[in-house]
Amino acid sequence: MGDVEEADRLLRSLEGRSADQVRVGVGDVQVVLDDGSLLTLACPVAVAGRSGPRVEPTTLDGVALLHPWLRTTARDAGVDVTGALSFTVGPTRLRCAPDPSYEAWTYDGPGGAKVVCMPGGGLAIWGARPRP
């Protein structure tokens, strides 16, 4: 299994999960999920079907996009070959594209699994593969 397929498999665990907390930090937003996993967004977020610039997740507009996650569950989560993370919260489809200079998003999943969208869109994965 390739990195994109493995990351996509791990990120699918976001589906059906609700957020317990949405925390705004300096330069990123952390979403703590009901299973203890953590999604960190440090990239501008695009909203499917909406024209205009992408939204910084640390702004009020960015937090407003994630706020419904506190009352509902995510669906249609996945990663594409560019390293972009997409998921739907409520009626809104969000997409976090890679950045050429920094880590755009990180997922700390159950059992120590971790996926990081590296600068340029490469994916780093820990704890997702059995050790030989």
TORLO-856609 format. One record per residue: residue number from 1; chain; z, x, y of N, C-alpha, C, O in turn. Coordinates in pm, whole numbers. Example, Ala and Ser with C-alpha at 12.3 -4.5 7.8 and 13.67 -1.06 7.14 Angstrom:
BEGIN
{r 1; 'A'; {780; 1319; -569}; {780; 1230; -450}; {780; 1320; -330}; {846; 1424; -332}}
{r 2; 'A'; {708; 1285; -225}; {714; 1367; -106}; {787; 1290; 3}; {804; 1341; 114}}
//
This chain:
BEGIN
{r 1; 'A'; {0; 85; -118}; {0; 0; 0}; {0; 89; 124}; {79; 184; 131}}
{r 2; 'A'; {-87; 61; 221}; {-95; 138; 344}; {15; 101; 441}; {88; 3; 422}}
{r 3; 'A'; {26; 180; 547}; {131; 157; 647}; {119; 21; 713}; {220; -47; 732}}
{r 4; 'A'; {-2; -21; 750}; {-18; -150; 817}; {25; -263; 724}; {95; -355; 767}}
{r 5; 'A'; {-16; -256; 599}; {22; -360; 503}; {172; -362; 479}; {233; -469; 471}}
{r 6; 'A'; {232; -244; 469}; {378; -236; 448}; {454; -287; 570}; {551; -362; 556}}
{r 7; 'A'; {411; -248; 689}; {476; -296; 812}; {459; -447; 825}; {554; -517; 861}}
{r 8; 'A'; {340; -497; 795}; {315; -641; 802}; {407; -715; 705}; {461; -821; 738}}
{r 9; 'A'; {423; -660; 585}; {512; -723; 486}; {655; -728; 539}; {721; -831; 528}}
{r 10; 'A'; {702; -619; 596}; {839; -615; 649}; {856; -710; 767}; {957; -779; 777}}
{r 11; 'A'; {759; -714; 857}; {768; -799; 976}; {759; -947; 941}; {803; -1031; 1020}}
{r 12; 'A'; {704; -979; 829}; {698; -1120; 788}; {839; -1176; 765}; {858; -1297; 762}}
{r 13; 'A'; {938; -1088; 749}; {1077; -1136; 734}; {1131; -1196; 863}; {1237; -1257; 862}}
{r 14; 'A'; {1058; -1180; 976}; {1097; -1248; 1099}; {1076; -1399; 1087}; {1144; -1478; 1153}}
{r 15; 'A'; {981; -1438; 1002}; {947; -1579; 988}; {1067; -1658; 935}; {1130; -1619; 838}}
{r 16; 'A'; {1095; -1768; 1000}; {1208; -1852; 960}; {1342; -1806; 1014}; {1444; -1868; 987}}
{r 17; 'A'; {1342; -1698; 1089}; {1466; -1644; 1147}; {1483; -1695; 1290}; {1387; -1705; 1366}}
{r 18; 'A'; {1606; -1726; 1323}; {1638; -1761; 1462}; {1712; -1643; 1525}; {1763; -1555; 1455}}
{r 19; 'A'; {1717; -1643; 1656}; {1786; -1538; 1730}; {1930; -1579; 1754}; {1958; -1693; 1792}}
{r 20; 'A'; {2022; -1486; 1732}; {2162; -1506; 1768}; {2188; -1460; 1911}; {2273; -1516; 1981}}
{r 21; 'A'; {2114; -1357; 1955}; {2131; -1302; 2089}; {1997; -1249; 2140}; {1915; -1202; 2061}}
{r 22; 'A'; {1976; -1257; 2269}; {1867; -1188; 2338}; {1934; -1101; 2443}; {1991; -1153; 2539}}
{r 23; 'A'; {1927; -969; 2424}; {1997; -875; 2512}; {1897; -796; 2595}; {1802; -738; 2542}}
{r 24; 'A'; {1920; -795; 2725}; {1832; -722; 2816}; {1897; -589; 2849}; {2011; -584; 2895}}
{r 25; 'A'; {1823; -482; 2826}; {1871; -348; 2857}; {1784; -284; 2963}; {1703; -351; 3027}}
{r 26; 'A'; {1802; -156; 2982}; {1719; -82; 3076}; {1592; -42; 3002}; {1593; 49; 2919}}
{r 27; 'A'; {1483; -112; 3033}; {1355; -78; 2972}; {1320; -150; 2844}; {1209; -135; 2793}}
{r 28; 'A'; {1412; -230; 2791}; {1378; -304; 2669}; {1461; -430; 2655}; {1561; -450; 2725}}
{r 29; 'A'; {1418; -514; 2563}; {1491; -634; 2526}; {1516; -627; 2376}; {1426; -594; 2299}}
{r 30; 'A'; {1638; -657; 2335}; {1673; -660; 2194}; {1701; -804; 2152}; {1777; -876; 2217}}
{r 31; 'A'; {1638; -845; 2043}; {1661; -976; 1986}; {1737; -955; 1855}; {1683; -898; 1760}}
{r 32; 'A'; {1863; -1001; 1851}; {1946; -992; 1731}; {1923; -1120; 1653}; {1947; -1230; 1703}}
{r 33; 'A'; {1876; -1106; 1529}; {1841; -1222; 1448}; {1957; -1266; 1360}; {2053; -1192; 1339}}
{r 34; 'A'; {1946; -1387; 1307}; {2055; -1446; 1230}; {2085; -1374; 1099}; {2190; -1400; 1039}}
{r 35; 'A'; {1998; -1284; 1053}; {2027; -1206; 932}; {2077; -1066; 966}; {2094; -983; 876}}
{r 36; 'A'; {2102; -1039; 1096}; {2152; -909; 1139}; {2042; -810; 1174}; {2071; -701; 1224}}
{r 37; 'A'; {1917; -845; 1150}; {1809; -755; 1187}; {1791; -756; 1339}; {1843; -843; 1409}}
{r 38; 'A'; {1717; -658; 1388}; {1705; -637; 1531}; {1560; -606; 1566}; {1498; -518; 1505}}
{r 39; 'A'; {1506; -678; 1662}; {1372; -652; 1714}; {1387; -606; 1857}; {1445; -676; 1940}}
{r 40; 'A'; {1335; -487; 1888}; {1341; -431; 2022}; {1200; -427; 2080}; {1109; -371; 2019}}
{r 41; 'A'; {1184; -485; 2196}; {1055; -489; 2265}; {1065; -405; 2392}; {1147; -433; 2479}}
{r 42; 'A'; {982; -302; 2401}; {981; -217; 2519}; {844; -217; 2586}; {817; -136; 2675}}
{r 43; 'A'; {759; -309; 2543}; {623; -315; 2595}; {600; -447; 2666}; {670; -544; 2640}}
{r 44; 'A'; {503; -452; 2754}; {466; -581; 2812}; {418; -675; 2702}; {355; -633; 2605}}
{r 45; 'A'; {448; -803; 2719}; {415; -904; 2619}; {300; -989; 2671}; {302; -1037; 2785}}
{r 46; 'A'; {200; -1007; 2587}; {89; -1097; 2621}; {117; -1232; 2557}; {171; -1241; 2447}}
{r 47; 'A'; {79; -1337; 2627}; {94; -1473; 2576}; {-44; -1526; 2541}; {-133; -1531; 2627}}
{r 48; 'A'; {-63; -1565; 2415}; {-192; -1616; 2372}; {-229; -1741; 2451}; {-145; -1828; 2474}}
{r 49; 'A'; {-353; -1748; 2492}; {-401; -1864; 2565}; {-367; -1866; 2713}; {-402; -1961; 2783}}
{r 50; 'A'; {-299; -1764; 2760}; {-261; -1760; 2902}; {-332; -1641; 2968}; {-321; -1528; 2921}}
{r 51; 'A'; {-402; -1667; 3075}; {-469; -1558; 3145}; {-369; -1492; 3240}; {-262; -1546; 3266}}
{r 52; 'A'; {-406; -1378; 3288}; {-319; -1307; 3381}; {-258; -1185; 3316}; {-285; -1155; 3200}}
{r 53; 'A'; {-174; -1115; 3391}; {-115; -991; 3340}; {-13; -1017; 3230}; {43; -1126; 3218}}
{r 54; 'A'; {8; -913; 3152}; {113; -921; 3051}; {249; -923; 3121}; {261; -881; 3236}}
{r 55; 'A'; {351; -973; 3051}; {483; -992; 3108}; {578; -883; 3057}; {587; -859; 2937}}
{r 56; 'A'; {647; -818; 3148}; {750; -720; 3108}; {865; -796; 3043}; {913; -894; 3100}}
{r 57; 'A'; {910; -754; 2925}; {1015; -830; 2856}; {1149; -830; 2928}; {1231; -918; 2904}}
{r 58; 'A'; {1174; -732; 3016}; {1303; -724; 3084}; {1309; -808; 3211}; {1414; -815; 3275}}
{r 59; 'A'; {1199; -872; 3248}; {1200; -959; 3366}; {1248; -1099; 3326}; {1257; -1131; 3207}}
{r 60; 'A'; {1278; -1181; 3425}; {1318; -1319; 3395}; {1207; -1394; 3321}; {1235; -1472; 3231}}
{r 61; 'A'; {1082; -1370; 3358}; {971; -1434; 3288}; {963; -1388; 3143}; {935; -1468; 3053}}
{r 62; 'A'; {989; -1260; 3119}; {987; -1208; 2983}; {1099; -1265; 2898}; {1077; -1304; 2784}}
{r 63; 'A'; {1219; -1271; 2951}; {1333; -1328; 2878}; {1310; -1477; 2854}; {1349; -1529; 2750}}
{r 64; 'A'; {1248; -1544; 2950}; {1220; -1688; 2933}; {1129; -1713; 2814}; {1138; -1818; 2750}}
{r 65; 'A'; {1039; -1619; 2784}; {952; -1634; 2667}; {1030; -1623; 2536}; {994; -1687; 2437}}
{r 66; 'A'; {1137; -1543; 2537}; {1216; -1521; 2415}; {1331; -1620; 2402}; {1381; -1642; 2291}}
{r 67; 'A'; {1375; -1679; 2511}; {1489; -1769; 2511}; {1478; -1883; 2409}; {1578; -1915; 2345}}
{r 68; 'A'; {1361; -1945; 2392}; {1351; -2053; 2292}; {1386; -2010; 2150}; {1419; -2093; 2066}}
{r 69; 'A'; {1378; -1879; 2124}; {1411; -1828; 1991}; {1557; -1855; 1955}; {1593; -1856; 1837}}
{r 70; 'A'; {1642; -1877; 2054}; {1783; -1909; 2030}; {1800; -2049; 1971}; {1905; -2080; 1915}}
{r 71; 'A'; {1698; -2133; 1984}; {1707; -2272; 1937}; {1608; -2305; 1826}; {1610; -2417; 1773}}
{r 72; 'A'; {1523; -2212; 1790}; {1421; -2238; 1690}; {1400; -2112; 1606}; {1472; -2013; 1624}}
{r 73; 'A'; {1304; -2115; 1517}; {1276; -1998; 1433}; {1138; -1944; 1466}; {1051; -2014; 1518}}
{r 74; 'A'; {1120; -1818; 1433}; {990; -1753; 1452}; {899; -1789; 1335}; {944; -1823; 1226}}
{r 75; 'A'; {769; -1781; 1363}; {671; -1802; 1255}; {548; -1716; 1284}; {531; -1662; 1393}}
{r 76; 'A'; {464; -1705; 1184}; {336; -1632; 1194}; {355; -1489; 1242}; {276; -1441; 1324}}
{r 77; 'A'; {456; -1420; 1194}; {482; -1281; 1235}; {393; -1186; 1157}; {365; -1208; 1039}}
{r 78; 'A'; {349; -1081; 1223}; {270; -981; 1155}; {229; -866; 1246}; {251; -869; 1367}}
{r 79; 'A'; {170; -765; 1183}; {123; -646; 1252}; {-25; -629; 1219}; {-67; -651; 1105}}
{r 80; 'A'; {-104; -591; 1320}; {-246; -569; 1292}; {-277; -419; 1286}; {-188; -337; 1304}}
{r 81; 'A'; {-403; -385; 1261}; {-442; -245; 1243}; {-424; -160; 1367}; {-421; -37; 1357}}
{r 82; 'A'; {-412; -221; 1484}; {-388; -144; 1607}; {-241; -111; 1626}; {-207; -30; 1713}}
{r 83; 'A'; {-152; -172; 1546}; {-9; -155; 1563}; {53; -264; 1648}; {173; -259; 1678}}
{r 84; 'A'; {-26; -363; 1688}; {26; -473; 1769}; {108; -569; 1683}; {68; -604; 1572}}
{r 85; 'A'; {221; -610; 1735}; {309; -708; 1672}; {282; -844; 1734}; {278; -856; 1857}}
{r 86; 'A'; {262; -945; 1651}; {243; -1081; 1700}; {340; -1174; 1627}; {369; -1154; 1509}}
{r 87; 'A'; {388; -1274; 1699}; {473; -1376; 1638}; {475; -1497; 1730}; {443; -1488; 1848}}
{r 88; 'A'; {513; -1609; 1673}; {519; -1734; 1750}; {664; -1779; 1758}; {735; -1782; 1658}}
{r 89; 'A'; {707; -1815; 1879}; {839; -1872; 1905}; {817; -2003; 1979}; {758; -2004; 2087}}
{r 90; 'A'; {863; -2112; 1921}; {837; -2242; 1981}; {687; -2263; 1986}; {618; -2240; 1887}}
{r 91; 'A'; {636; -2306; 2100}; {491; -2328; 2111}; {414; -2203; 2156}; {293; -2209; 2175}}
{r 92; 'A'; {483; -2090; 2173}; {424; -1973; 2237}; {397; -1861; 2137}; {486; -1818; 2064}}
{r 93; 'A'; {272; -1815; 2135}; {232; -1700; 2053}; {240; -1576; 2140}; {174; -1568; 2244}}
{r 94; 'A'; {323; -1478; 2098}; {344; -1355; 2174}; {280; -1237; 2101}; {273; -1234; 1978}}
{r 95; 'A'; {232; -1140; 2179}; {170; -1020; 2122}; {219; -899; 2199}; {209; -894; 2321}}
{r 96; 'A'; {270; -801; 2125}; {318; -676; 2183}; {225; -565; 2137}; {234; -518; 2024}}
{r 97; 'A'; {136; -524; 2225}; {38; -420; 2192}; {100; -283; 2204}; {198; -265; 2278}}
{r 98; 'A'; {46; -183; 2134}; {97; -47; 2146}; {72; 9; 2286}; {-14; -38; 2360}}
{r 99; 'A'; {148; 110; 2318}; {133; 181; 2445}; {89; 323; 2413}; {133; 379; 2313}}
{r 100; 'A'; {5; 383; 2496}; {-39; 520; 2466}; {70; 626; 2484}; {58; 736; 2432}}
{r 101; 'A'; {177; 592; 2557}; {276; 694; 2593}; {415; 678; 2533}; {492; 774; 2531}}
{r 102; 'A'; {449; 558; 2483}; {586; 540; 2432}; {588; 440; 2318}; {489; 372; 2289}}
{r 103; 'A'; {704; 431; 2253}; {722; 338; 2142}; {730; 196; 2197}; {820; 166; 2276}}
{r 104; 'A'; {637; 110; 2158}; {625; -23; 2216}; {726; -122; 2159}; {780; -204; 2233}}
{r 105; 'A'; {752; -115; 2029}; {847; -206; 1966}; {905; -140; 1843}; {847; -48; 1786}}
{r 106; 'A'; {1024; -190; 1804}; {1094; -140; 1686}; {1156; -257; 1614}; {1210; -348; 1677}}
{r 107; 'A'; {1148; -255; 1482}; {1213; -357; 1400}; {1309; -289; 1305}; {1267; -208; 1222}}
{r 108; 'A'; {1438; -321; 1315}; {1541; -274; 1223}; {1574; -391; 1131}; {1646; -483; 1170}}
{r 109; 'A'; {1521; -386; 1011}; {1534; -498; 919}; {1649; -486; 822}; {1726; -391; 827}}
{r 110; 'A'; {1660; -584; 734}; {1765; -584; 633}; {1752; -465; 539}; {1642; -417; 513}}
{r 111; 'A'; {1863; -418; 488}; {1863; -311; 390}; {1821; -176; 443}; {1781; -89; 365}}
{r 112; 'A'; {1829; -157; 573}; {1795; -27; 631}; {1647; -5; 657}; {1609; 104; 700}}
{r 113; 'A'; {1565; -103; 633}; {1422; -88; 662}; {1402; -80; 813}; {1473; -145; 890}}
{r 114; 'A'; {1305; 0; 854}; {1277; 15; 997}; {1128; 39; 1015}; {1065; 113; 939}}
{r 115; 'A'; {1072; -25; 1116}; {932; -5; 1154}; {929; 24; 1303}; {991; -47; 1383}}
{r 116; 'A'; {857; 128; 1341}; {843; 164; 1482}; {694; 175; 1514}; {618; 239; 1442}}
{r 117; 'A'; {654; 110; 1624}; {518; 126; 1675}; {519; 249; 1763}; {570; 247; 1875}}
{r 118; 'A'; {461; 357; 1713}; {461; 485; 1781}; {362; 485; 1898}; {276; 397; 1904}}
{r 119; 'A'; {371; 582; 1989}; {273; 591; 2096}; {132; 596; 2038}; {104; 673; 1945}}
{r 120; 'A'; {44; 514; 2092}; {-93; 508; 2043}; {-115; 407; 1932}; {-230; 380; 1897}}
{r 121; 'A'; {-8; 350; 1875}; {-23; 244; 1777}; {2; 281; 1632}; {-1; 194; 1545}}
{r 122; 'A'; {28; 409; 1604}; {65; 446; 1467}; {198; 381; 1431}; {278; 349; 1518}}
{r 123; 'A'; {220; 364; 1302}; {343; 299; 1255}; {427; 397; 1176}; {376; 466; 1087}}
{r 124; 'A'; {555; 405; 1207}; {650; 484; 1129}; {739; 385; 1055}; {788; 289; 1113}}
{r 125; 'A'; {758; 409; 925}; {831; 315; 840}; {936; 392; 762}; {906; 495; 700}}
{r 126; 'A'; {1060; 342; 764}; {1170; 400; 687}; {1230; 295; 595}; {1237; 176; 629}}
{r 127; 'A'; {1272; 338; 481}; {1346; 251; 390}; {1264; 139; 330}; {1320; 49; 267}}
{r 128; 'A'; {1135; 143; 348}; {1052; 34; 296}; {991; 69; 162}; {940; -19; 92}}
{r 129; 'A'; {995; 193; 125}; {931; 236; 1}; {1037; 295; -93}; {1128; 364; -49}}
{r 130; 'A'; {1022; 266; -219}; {1117; 325; -314}; {1102; 476; -320}; {992; 529; -306}}
{r 131; 'A'; {1211; 542; -340}; {1208; 689; -352}; {1163; 726; -493}; {1197; 658; -590}}
{r 132; 'A'; {1086; 835; -504}; {1040; 878; -638}; {1152; 931; -723}; {1129; 970; -837}}
//
